[in-house]
Amino acid sequence: MIVQACINGARPRDFHPKLPLTAQAMASDAAACVAAGAAELHIHPRGADGRESLAAVDATVLAVRRACPGTLVGVSTGAWIENDVARTRAAVAGWRQLPDYASVNLSEADAPAVMDLLRQRGVGIEAGLATMEDAERFVALTDHDRVLRILIEIDMPDLAAALAEASGIAAVLERAEMRRPILLHGVDATVWPFVELARQKRWSTRVGLEDGKTLADGTVAKDNAEIFAAAVAVFRSASAG
């Protein structure tokens, strides 16, 4: 069980005053989250224009590693970042500062090819499953067991529907006798219920401005570190009990 920090994601600049958008801001923010207890980091590098960019991975990973030596660093390979299959593959193939892992969304058509490329480069894979259909596609892959972990990542505003989808995905994985670690996370209104569910299931979870900007009581957090410290407290209190 770990708690991972997801510090920015695809959120727009005006989402939160402390959203980190440059490599140095991400490095500083990441260090604050590690100080608050983050076991790992999930980062969406940005170019000079503030937009997500796979070409910005080298500079960002280097800056974060310098600020957080020894902490695992992951990035996204979301198809929307480059919005072109060939550019996505070329960017991943050209990375010189390799992240420890990268997330791949099974809802995307080119996911199997991106996963193969990451394996060739020695980068761990977080297999992102947002629906039961994603889970079925994942377990049908011949090399589905060659991943670092599975992300059950539900982007549904209705909590009941989100819980049902997460349960369905878990059932697909169980039927396939999938035994890789699971990291569960929600978005916005479902972030904190899913932190609690992950604790109950003894799964990992993640929090940060990528997934939501509020604390469990609905107040807006001052920064990623405050969100993260609150999530770590949930897990630590459960361990203590």
N, C-alpha and C positions, 0 to 999 in steps of 0.2 A: 504494500500500500504506500503510495506516494501522493503528495500534493504538488502539482505542476503549476507554474505561473505562465499564464498566457497574456502577455502584457499589452498587445495592441491590435492584432488581427487586421481586419479590413475596415475598421471603424474610421469615419471621417474626422478631420481635424477638430471640428466643433463638438465632438461627442463628449469630451471631458477635457478640462484645462491641463491635466497632467498626462495626456496621451502621448507616449514617446514616439517620435516620428523620424529622428535621425539616429545614425549608428551610435553616436556618443550618448544621446538621451536614452536609447535602449540599454546601453551598457550600464549607465548610472542607475536606471530603473531596475534592471535585472539584479544589480548588486544589492539594492535595497530589499528586493524580494528574497534573495538568498539569505540576507541577514535576518529576515522575518521567518525563515524556515523552508524556503522553496528547495525541493529536491532536484528539480529540473526546470528548464526554461523552454517555452515555445514562442517563437518570434516570427513576425512577418516583416522582413527587411523592406525598406523604402528607398527609392531613388532620391536624387536631389530635389525633384519636384514634389516630393511627399507621397508619391504613388507607390504601391507595392511593386516590387521588382525582384525577380530571381537573379538578375545581374548584380544586385546589391548584396547578395548573400556573403560574398567573400569579405567585404569591408565590415559588415555587421557581425558576422561570426567572430572575426578577429578581435573586434572591439569588445564584444561580450566576453570572450575567453580571457582577455587581459584583465577585465574587471572581475570576472568570476572564475578563477582558475579551478579546474577540477569538477565544475558543474556541467552536466550534460546539457547540450544546446540543440534544439530542434527547430526546423522551419516548416513552412507550408509549401506544397507544390500545386496549390489550387489552380485549376485550369483558367480561372478568370484573371489570374495575375498577368500572364502574358497574352492570354486570349488567342493562342495559336499553338497547335500541337508541336510543330517543328521548332518554334522558338523555345517552348518549354523544355523539350528534350535537349536542345543545344545548350541552354543555360545550365541544366543539371550536369550535362557532360563536361561543361567547362569550369565548374567550380574548382577553385584551388584551395580554399579553406573549407574543408568538408564539415558539415554539421554532423553531430553524432547520430541524428535520426531526422527523418522528414515524414510528414503526414501525407497520405494519398487518399483521396476521396473515391470510394468505390462507385459512386454515382456518376463519375466521369468516364467517358468512353475510353480514354487512353490510359486508364489506371493500371492495367496489367503491364503495359509497356514501360510506364514510368517506374513501377515497382521493380521490373527487371533491370532497368538502368541503375536504379539506386543500389541494388544488390551488386551489380558489376563494380560500382564505385566504393563498395564497402560501407554504405550508409544504412543504418537501421531504418525499418519501416514501421510507421504507425498506420494501420489500416483503418480508415475512417468509415464508419457505418452509420448512416442517418436513417435508414429505413430497413424493414425486413427484406425488401428486394435487394438492397445492397449486401445484406448478410448472406443471402442465398447465392449471389454472384461470387462473393468472397470465398465461401466454403467450397464452391465448385472449381476454384482454381487449383491446379495440381500442386502448386507450391504454396498453398495458403498458410502452412505452418511455419514458413520461413519469414516471419515478421517479428519485430520487437514486441509489439503489443497491439491490442485492438482498441480503437476509440469508438465507444458508443456515444455519438454526439447528436443530440436531438434538438432541432430548431423548430419547435412548435410552441406557440404561446399558451395553448390550453394544457394545464398540468395533467389532467386525466388522460388526454390523448398522448401526451409525451411519455407518461409512465407506461401506458399500454404498448407504445412503440418500442420503448426500451426493453420491456419484458419480452416482446416478440422477438427482438434481435437476440437477446440472451438465450431464448429457447432454440433458435436456429443454431447458434454456436454450440449449445449443449448437445443437440441431436447429432451434430457433426463431431462430437467429442473433442472440440477445440479447447486446448488447455493453455493458450497464451494469456498473459496478463491482460486485464481489462481496465480501461480508464473511462469513466462515465462523466459526462458533463452536459449541462443544459445551457440555455441562453436567456438572458434577461430574467423574466419572471420565474423560470425554472432552475436558475443557477443554484440557489440555496436548498430547495427540496432535493435536488440531485446530489449535492454535497452530502446531505444526510443519508440519502439512499446508498451512495457509494460507501459511506461509513458502515452502514448496516450489512451490506453485501461483502464487505472487506475487499472492495475494489479501490483503485486509485481514482483521483479526480483532479480537476484543474479549475482555477479561478483567475480572474484578472479582467482588465478592461476590454479584452477581446470578447468575453462572454457577457459581461454586465458591469455596471458602475455603482450598484447599490450594495449595501450591507444587508444582512438578513432581516433587519427591521425596516428596510425600505429607504433608509437615508442614503444620500449620495456619499460615497467614500471620498476621502481627500486625495487618494492615490492608490496605485496598485499594491503597495506594501500594506496599506491598511486592510484592503480586501483580503490579501493573502494571509495576514496575521490572524484574521477572523476565521478563515477556513482551517488553518493549522490548529487553532484552538479547539475547533469542533473535533478534529481527529485525535488530538492529545487528550482531551477530556474523556473521550470514549475509551482510549487506551488505559487511562488512569482508573476508569470505573471497572 
